[in-house]
Amino acid sequence: MTDPCLPECGVARFLTLLNGPWATLIVRELLHGPHRFTQLREALPGISPHTLTSRLRQFERHGIVTRTTYAEIPPRVEYALTPLGEGLREVLEAMGTWAMAVPDPEADVTA
């Protein structure tokens, strides 16, 4: 997957960098600390290995995630947010707060 040039508009740039639902959910998991690939897959049921790999590589290219390989047998690889990636904490918290304020139309149905 090749990245297009990043847009000048901040919102468009954000949407380009965190495209699709999996990207934001990967960041959400990494906000809890470093994770191995398998841990991320287990925390995100339904994500394919290809999608997870693709998103992690994209994040690494843009300086959002670091990939650390430990010289062990078997090799251990961990992914962690960089300070730039940690900056998404407030964004995701604001998104979650906003989303929880939206009323659930199913909950308002009276019998």
Order of alpha helices (4+ residues) and beta strands (2+ residues): alpha-alpha-beta-alpha-alpha-beta-beta-alpha-alpha
